[in-house]
Amino acid sequence: MSSFSPPLIRTTLARKAVVAVSGLVLVAFLVFHLLGNGLLLSADPQAYNRLAHDLEAWGWGFRLLEGLLAAAFLVHAGLALETVWRNRTLGGRYAGRPALTLKRLAGRSMAWTGPMLLAFLGWHLASLRFGPGIAQGYSVLVDGDRVRDLSRLVAETLQRPAVVGGYGLGLVAVGLHLGHGISSGLQTLGLGHPAWTPRLGQWSLGLAGLLVGGYGLLVAALVLGA
Ligand code: HEM
């Protein structure tokens, strides 16, 4: 970017780059979170609790990772909401109404899938991350240590149909948001190339589909196996 660029353009580009990097950090978290949650289906009933306990045992290292994740989330949501608000105030609207494809739906729905994800996450964290623990009876012995029985908490939480419906809605929001967000973020970071750009959109939808499919299958397996 030349040093003669108007400051508004430079700050807008910097803001978009920060939204892109923080968004990709969140996508990476979703991949690891899905792999970790896969242990809920393990033949070893304590595998999931052991992983959670091992992560907690990293102490400040784990707190630092959680802090970075929270910071990425707050920065991403804050800057993205501000951009939507600016566009609305400046009157940025779609000029026409071309046929609605999955790709276009994903692009247009960013403004409401974002807040929907915010609501899902608030509820998800309140019920699981900050939900009942050892003091409330969710405790089990793993390798001689008394640890939080997270797998029982997840299993009990998913017994309520309203909760399963909430996960379904949350996953629709995740899918639509990532379907557009991943390719948009990669293009912002300079990966847009005449030969790749059309494929970036397909890969973005593909990765979003894999993640949503993975989480959806996991929830279905836990509900049906309960
Ligand atoms: C099958 C679906 C899911 C299950 C069973 C699940 C389970 C859990 C559990 C048990 C925790 C608490 C971990 C702990 O206290 O150590 C947690 C934390 C979390 N989950 Fe999920 N989750 C699911 C889907 C999602 C989705 C779709 C998102 C994002 C949109 C998400 C984002 C988070 C975040 C950000 C945390 C906090 C991580 C931390 O602070 O360590 N989860 N999840």
Residues whose N, C-alpha, C, O or C-beta is under 5 A from the ligand:
A	BS01	HEM	N37 A52 E66 L128 R129 L150 V154 Y215 L218 V219
